[in-house]
C-alpha cells in the first residue's frame, strides 16, 4: 500500500477529509497530473461532498471520515483547524500501517499536539503541511487544479516523521505544481503570525473601525483601488479565521504589539508636524516594500 516514488500514479486511493477550496484543489491537481487513481471524500456538509463529486474532485462520497480512510494510502485533512483532533481521533482506528497523513491548516503547533494525542502509534507517517494559496471565496465550487501552481507549501514534519513519509508528502505537493520547503512548527507559527495572521486581523479591525463610525457606510461610496487592495482579505472566511487567530493567538498578539508600537511612532511624528521626519519614515518602509521579491 506504500506510495510508489517516481511512478506517475503516486496514490492509488486518496482520502480527502473536507471537500472545500483547498481539499478540492489538491484532489483536482493530483488528478490533472495523473497522480491519483481514486479519491474518496467526506465532508461535514453533505452538499459540499456531492458538489465535489459533481465537479470531479472526488470519485466517491463517504458517509464519514472513518469510512473515507478505509483502504486509502494517503489522507489529507482539509478541515477547520479547530476540528483537527476530533477528525484524527475518528480515523485513528481505521488507518492502515504506513498511510501518509497530512493536513492543510494555517497553524501548526496545534496540529502537532492533535497528532500526538490522537495518533501516537502513527506519528512516523504524519507530515503536517500548509499550502500558501487560497482565495477570498471558500468552498469547493471555487476549487481549481492550478491553485497551487508556483505557490509555496510549507511542510512542518514532526520529530517522529520518517524520511520516507516526508519524501512522500513532498512528492505529492510537488505534483500539484507547488514549491515545497520545510520549517519547524514553532518557526512556522511565528512566521505566519507576522506575514499572514496579523494582516488579516488588521484588515478586520480597519473595516470594523470604518463601519462603526458615524457615516461609515457613506464613506464606502468614495473608496477606490487603495481601499480595495488594503481590505481584500477582510472578506475572508470568518469561521476559518476565528480558528486560526485563536489557535495562534500568542504569536499574533506579539505581532499586534509590534504593529502598535510602529503605528504610535508614526502617529507621534504626525502629531509633531515634522514633515521631514514623516517623509523619512515613509521612505524607509517604501524602499523595503519595493525591494520585496514578490513586488
Secondary structure as UniProt FT lines:
FT   TURN            5..6
FT   STRAND          11..17
FT   HELIX           21..32
FT   TURN            33..34
FT   STRAND          36..42
FT   HELIX           46..55
FT   STRAND          60..61
FT   HELIX           65..69
FT   TURN            70..71
FT   STRAND          74..77
FT   HELIX           81..83
FT   HELIX           84..92
FT   TURN            93..94
FT   TURN            97..98
FT   STRAND          100..103
FT   HELIX           109..118
FT   TURN            120..121
FT   HELIX           123..125
FT   STRAND          126..131
FT   HELIX           140..142
FT   TURN            145..150
FT   STRAND          152..157
FT   TURN            159..160
FT   HELIX           163..175
FT   TURN            176..177
FT   STRAND          179..182
FT   HELIX           185..192
FT   HELIX           193..197
FT   HELIX           198..212
FT   TURN            214..215
FT   HELIX           216..219
FT   HELIX           220..222
FT   HELIX           225..231
FT   HELIX           232..235
FT   HELIX           238..247
FT   HELIX           249..272
FT   HELIX           275..291
FT   TURN            293..294
//
